[in-house]
Amino acid sequence: MDFVEKIKPYFPLSANCTDQNSLIKAIIIYLVGAIIAGIIIGIISAIPIVGIIGWILGIVVELYVWIGVALAALTFVNANKGGGSEQ
């Protein structure tokens, strides 16, 4: 079992990206989730002690989004045999 297959259960949106519509939907959902999380973390980070926790949480959310988008793209490419046109 390779690394990608091990982390797929933690990224359910990325596991179903077999066509262009599902890929675009997954990327949009990841980006909107990151924006909402960023706004919430920004508001909560105004409290001094919680600011450090918010900073760490922001890094975790950013990593999750980057990995999710990359995994969605990889799943899409694998499902479409590397892309390109068949003749």
C-alpha positions in Angstrom: 0.0 0.0 0.0 1.6 3.3 -1.1 1.5 6.6 0.8 -1.3 8.1 -1.3 -3.7 5.2 -0.6 -2.9 5.5 3.2 -3.9 9.2 3.4 -7.0 9.0 1.1 -9.4 8.3 3.9 -8.5 11.6 5.5 -9.4 13.5 2.3 -12.9 12.2 1.3 -13.4 15.0 -1.3 -10.2 14.0 -3.1 -11.0 10.3 -3.4 -13.9 10.9 -5.8 -12.3 13.2 -8.4 -12.7 11.2 -11.5 -14.1 13.8 -13.8 -13.6 17.6 -14.3 -16.7 18.6 -12.5 -15.8 16.7 -9.3 -12.3 18.0 -9.4 -13.4 21.6 -9.7 -16.0 21.1 -6.9 -13.4 19.6 -4.6 -10.9 22.4 -5.2 -13.6 25.1 -4.6 -14.8 23.4 -1.4 -11.2 23.1 -0.1 -10.6 26.8 -0.9 -13.9 28.0 0.6 -13.2 25.9 3.7 -9.7 27.5 4.0 -11.1 31.0 3.6 -13.8 30.4 6.3 -11.2 28.8 8.6 -8.8 31.7 8.1 -11.5 34.2 9.0 -12.5 32.4 12.1 -8.8 31.9 13.1 -8.1 35.6 12.4 -11.0 36.6 14.7 -10.1 34.2 17.5 -6.4 35.2 17.2 -7.1 38.6 18.6 -6.9 37.1 22.1 -3.2 37.0 23.0 -2.8 33.4 24.3 -5.1 32.0 21.7 -3.2 33.7 19.0 -0.4 31.2 19.2 -2.9 28.3 19.0 -4.6 30.1 16.1 -1.2 30.4 14.3 -0.5 26.7 14.6 -4.1 25.9 13.6 -3.7 28.1 10.6 -0.6 26.1 9.5 -2.5 22.8 9.9 -5.5 24.0 7.9 -3.2 25.3 5.1 -1.4 22.0 4.9 -4.7 20.1 4.8 -5.9 22.2 1.9 -2.7 21.9 -0.1 -2.5 18.2 0.4 -6.3 17.8 -0.4 -6.0 19.8 -3.7 -2.8 17.9 -4.7 -4.5 14.6 -3.9 -7.6 15.6 -5.9 -5.4 16.4 -8.9 -3.5 13.2 -8.6 -6.7 11.2 -8.3 -8.1 13.0 -11.4 -4.9 12.3 -13.4 -4.9 8.6 -12.4 -8.6 8.2 -13.2 -8.1 9.6 -16.7 -4.9 7.7 -17.5 -2.6 10.7 -17.3 -4.8 13.0 -19.4 -4.3 13.7 -23.1 -6.5 12.8 -26.0 -7.0 9.3 -27.3 -6.8 8.7 -31.0 
